[in-house]
Amino acid sequence: MKNAACSRRLDRRRRAHQRAGFTAVEIAVTCALVVILAGISIPAYLKMRTDAQITEAKAQLEIIAAAVKQLAWDTGKWPGGIRREVQGNPEVWDLTVAQAGLLKNDPARFPNWQGAYIDEIPRDPWGSRYFFDPDYTIKGKMRPVVGSFGPNRSGPNRYDYDNVYIVLD
């Protein structure tokens, strides 16, 4: 009787021990689910992050555009010293310089300057400088804009699909 009871206890322990672990199939299914969830969530996260950066750039551009418009109302000139009614060069690739007229005056370019028109001009969310272009082409028409080269940071005079800009007129 004693041996039978001892044997039953050993069988119960063996069965409990055998049930305690995971099978290779269970582990494989779990890993597959994690990979599928990551495959779905990572692209969604990256798109959401890019959308947030574009929204941030647009908000900063609204503030910069207001400063550029105030400069133009006070002096009759866009950044770079070009008269408001003239379309053409020069583009200003760095709005922090005196030639832009937003933070500092360049007296030769901006009579009636009443600035500074903005406290600071940050870099865009991708680390590039914002620009001013008096003849940015949109749907075949030249328009003055302040803008960012966007996520791919394409650079001066290489405009493409991901630029973020605000039209000034």
WOJO-V919728 format. One record per helix or strand of 2 or more residues. SS is the DSSP state (alpha for helix, beta for strand). FROM is the first residue (numbers start at 1). LEN is the number of residues. If there is no record, write none. Layout:
BEGIN
ss->SS from->FROM len->LEN
ss->SS from->FROM len->LEN
END
This chain:
BEGIN
ss->alpha from->2 len->18
ss->alpha from->24 len->52
ss->alpha from->98 len->3
ss->beta from->131 len->8
ss->beta from->141 len->8
ss->beta from->164 len->4
END
